[in-house]
Amino acid sequence: MPTTNNATGVYATLGYNFNDPNSDVKELSANTLAHLNSMPSFITTWQAQDIANNTVNGYYKNPVANDATTIKTTANSIITIYNTANTVPGLETIYALAQSLNNTANTFILHTNRLSGVVPFVGQDSEYPYYDTAVPLGKTALYITNQTDGITNTSPILGNFTSILVGPQISANANLVFPYVATINNSITTTTTTDPNGNVTVVSTTNLTAGQITTIQTGLSTANTSLGTRMDHDFIFFTNLKNFVDSYNATKKFVNMGETESYLVNEFIGTDKLLSRINS
């Protein structure tokens, strides 16, 4: 008897298609069935339905993607305006800052897609933090640091995820830089002249004041620093977290060793340092 309601169809996904000509597929014994019936439920209705319908996807979202994309689009638009105008004297620093912000925002989107589970962990990528790698490592660190340092908050886990915990700040930066596109575009005048020899000269100028230019530069720099700081923290924290768990695992194998392992370590291969630890 199925024990999960409204969940039929999972078995069909296995594609079993065998007529068992020699009657090798047997019904389970009464004892085995009794054991199965005594087990707690392994699957919920919604899990079974998603598996049966092949809709095991769409569970995660990137909460900062929209605002980060606005920042990236803004930076890219400033770059396009500058290039289309064939460079604009006085806006060189703004152009350089926009290029840097465009690159940072793009990397930030990729980073937060991994953190939020939108891009799943596949293969052996150990450099970048993913939801599926950061959470288990963080849980291990939480259990241990609770015992060693009395940590009672979620920072051992969420320390990997600071880039998606600053949504209001990213939104504020997006709202700050977004108007710059129109401001810069409306400030530019492009003049085209042709000399008697037919040589064409294109000159673009801006009527932005020094104060306006400084304000835009500061806003672009602030947005860039904000995104970059959070990414740097997540990467450093994740690296430290991996090293911490590796160190824990390297020492854990010496705790509660079996009789033969203990004999080998104590009589043959253990250094004075190790023996002083395990026999204290």
C-alpha positions in Angstrom: 0.0 0.0 0.0 1.4 3.5 -0.9 1.9 5.5 2.3 2.4 8.9 0.5 -0.9 10.4 -0.7 -1.4 11.5 -4.3 2.1 10.3 -5.2 1.7 7.6 -7.8 3.8 7.9 -10.9 7.3 7.8 -9.4 7.8 4.2 -10.2 7.0 4.8 -13.9 10.0 7.2 -14.1 12.3 4.2 -13.7 11.3 2.9 -17.1 11.0 -0.7 -16.1 10.2 -2.8 -19.2 11.0 -6.4 -18.6 8.5 -9.3 -18.9 10.5 -11.6 -16.5 10.3 -14.7 -18.7 11.9 -16.9 -16.0 9.9 -15.5 -13.0 13.0 -14.2 -11.3 11.3 -11.1 -9.9 9.7 -12.2 -6.7 7.2 -10.6 -4.4 8.6 -9.5 -1.1 8.2 -11.6 1.9 5.7 -10.8 4.6 8.5 -9.9 7.0 10.1 -7.6 4.5 6.8 -5.9 3.8 6.2 -5.5 7.5 9.6 -3.9 7.8 8.9 -1.5 4.9 5.5 -0.6 6.3 7.2 0.2 9.7 9.5 2.8 8.1 8.8 6.5 8.3 7.9 8.3 5.1 10.9 8.9 2.9 9.1 11.3 0.5 6.4 14.0 0.7 3.5 14.4 -1.7 5.0 17.4 -3.5 8.4 15.7 -3.9 6.8 12.6 -5.5 4.6 14.8 -7.8 7.6 16.8 -9.0 9.7 13.7 -9.6 6.8 12.0 -11.4 6.2 15.1 -13.5 9.9 15.7 -14.2 9.6 19.2 -12.7 12.5 19.0 -10.3 13.7 22.6 -10.9 12.8 26.2 -10.3 13.3 26.0 -6.5 15.8 28.8 -6.1 16.0 32.5 -7.0 18.7 35.0 -6.7 17.3 37.8 -4.5 19.8 40.4 -5.6 19.9 39.6 -9.3 17.6 42.4 -10.5 19.4 45.2 -8.7 22.8 43.8 -9.6 21.7 43.6 -13.3 20.5 47.3 -13.1 24.0 48.3 -11.9 25.6 46.3 -14.6 23.3 47.7 -17.3 23.9 51.2 -16.1 27.7 50.8 -16.2 27.5 49.2 -19.7 25.3 52.1 -21.0 27.8 54.6 -19.8 30.5 52.7 -21.6 28.4 52.7 -24.8 27.7 56.4 -24.6 31.4 57.2 -24.2 32.4 55.0 -27.1 29.6 56.2 -29.3 30.7 59.8 -28.8 34.2 58.9 -29.8 35.5 59.7 -26.3 34.6 62.7 -24.3 37.3 64.9 -22.7 36.7 65.1 -19.0 34.8 61.8 -18.7 37.8 59.5 -18.9 37.7 58.6 -15.2 33.9 58.0 -15.4 34.5 55.7 -18.3 37.2 53.8 -16.5 35.0 53.5 -13.4 32.1 52.3 -15.5 34.3 49.6 -17.1 35.4 48.4 -13.6 31.8 48.4 -12.3 30.5 46.5 -15.3 33.1 43.8 -14.7 32.4 43.7 -10.9 28.6 43.6 -11.3 28.9 40.7 -13.9 31.1 38.7 -11.5 28.7 39.5 -8.6 25.8 38.2 -10.5 27.6 34.9 -11.3 28.7 34.7 -7.7 25.2 35.2 -6.2 23.7 32.8 -8.7 26.0 30.1 -7.3 25.3 31.1 -3.7 21.5 31.2 -4.1 21.4 27.8 -5.8 20.3 29.1 -9.2 23.5 27.7 -10.6 23.9 24.3 -9.0 27.2 22.7 -7.9 28.4 20.3 -10.6 31.7 18.5 -10.7 34.8 19.4 -8.7 34.7 23.2 -8.5 36.3 23.8 -5.1 37.2 27.5 -5.7 33.8 29.1 -5.7 31.2 28.9 -2.9 27.9 27.3 -4.0 24.8 26.8 -1.9 25.3 23.0 -2.0 28.9 23.2 -0.7 28.8 26.2 1.6 25.8 25.0 3.7 27.2 21.6 4.7 30.6 23.1 5.6 28.9 25.8 7.5 26.8 23.3 9.5 30.0 21.4 10.4 31.6 24.7 11.6 28.5 25.6 13.6 28.5 22.3 15.5 32.1 22.6 16.3 32.4 26.4 17.1 29.3 26.1 19.4 31.3 23.7 21.5 34.7 25.5 21.2 33.7 29.1 21.3 30.0 29.1 22.4 28.8 30.4 19.1 25.0 30.5 19.1 24.3 32.4 15.9 24.2 31.4 12.2 27.4 33.2 11.2 29.3 30.0 10.6 26.9 29.2 7.8 25.8 32.7 6.6 29.3 34.0 6.5 29.4 32.4 3.0 26.3 34.3 1.9 26.9 38.0 2.8 26.5 39.0 -0.8 22.8 38.0 -0.8 22.1 39.5 2.6 22.6 43.1 1.5 19.7 43.4 -0.8 18.6 46.9 0.5 22.1 48.2 0.1 22.5 46.9 -3.4 19.1 48.4 -4.3 20.2 51.7 -3.0 23.3 51.6 -5.1 21.3 50.7 -8.2 18.9 53.6 -7.6 22.0 55.9 -7.1 23.8 55.1 -10.3 20.8 54.5 -12.6 20.1 58.3 -13.3 23.7 58.8 -14.4 23.1 57.4 -17.8 20.6 60.1 -18.7 22.7 62.8 -17.0 25.8 61.9 -19.0 24.0 61.3 -22.3 22.1 64.6 -22.1 25.3 66.5 -21.3 27.2 65.5 -24.4 27.3 67.6 -27.6 28.9 66.1 -30.7 30.1 68.3 -33.5 31.1 67.0 -36.9 33.3 69.1 -39.3 34.8 68.5 -42.7 37.9 70.3 -43.9 38.5 71.3 -47.5 40.3 68.1 -48.1 37.3 66.1 -47.0 38.7 65.0 -43.7 36.0 64.5 -41.1 36.5 65.5 -37.5 34.2 64.5 -34.7 34.5 66.3 -31.4 32.3 65.5 -28.4 32.1 67.7 -25.3 30.2 67.6 -22.0 28.7 70.4 -20.1 28.8 68.5 -16.8 30.3 70.6 -14.0 33.3 69.5 -12.0 31.0 68.9 -9.1 28.6 66.7 -11.2 31.6 64.7 -12.5 32.9 64.1 -9.0 29.5 63.0 -7.8 29.1 60.5 -10.6 32.7 59.2 -10.0 32.0 58.8 -6.3 28.7 56.9 -7.0 30.2 54.5 -9.4 33.2 53.9 -7.1 30.9 53.3 -4.1 28.8 50.8 -6.0 31.9 49.0 -7.2 33.4 48.8 -3.8 30.2 47.7 -2.2 29.8 44.7 -4.5 33.5 43.8 -4.5 33.8 43.9 -0.7 31.0 41.5 -0.2 32.3 39.1 -2.8 35.8 39.2 -1.3 34.4 38.5 2.1 32.5 35.5 0.8 35.5 34.0 -1.0 37.8 34.5 2.0 35.3 33.1 4.4 34.6 30.1 2.2 38.3 29.4 1.8 38.8 29.7 5.6 35.8 27.5 6.2 37.2 24.8 3.9 40.6 25.0 5.6 38.9 24.8 9.0 36.9 21.6 8.1 40.0 20.1 6.5 41.9 20.7 9.7 39.1 19.3 11.8 39.0 16.1 9.7 42.8 15.8 9.8 42.7 15.7 13.6 39.4 13.8 14.0 40.9 10.6 12.6 43.1 10.3 15.8 40.1 10.4 18.1 38.5 7.1 19.1 41.0 5.1 17.0 40.5 1.3 16.9 42.9 -1.0 18.6 45.2 -1.7 15.7 45.3 2.0 14.6 46.1 3.0 18.2 48.9 0.4 18.4 50.5 1.6 15.1 50.3 5.2 16.2 51.6 4.7 19.7 54.3 2.2 18.9 55.5 3.1 15.4 54.3 6.0 13.4 53.1 8.6 15.9 55.4 11.6 16.6 55.9 13.0 20.1 53.6 15.8 19.3 50.7 13.4 18.4 51.4 11.1 21.3 51.3 14.1 23.7 47.8 15.0 22.3 46.1 11.6 22.2 47.5 10.3 25.5 47.0 13.4 27.6 
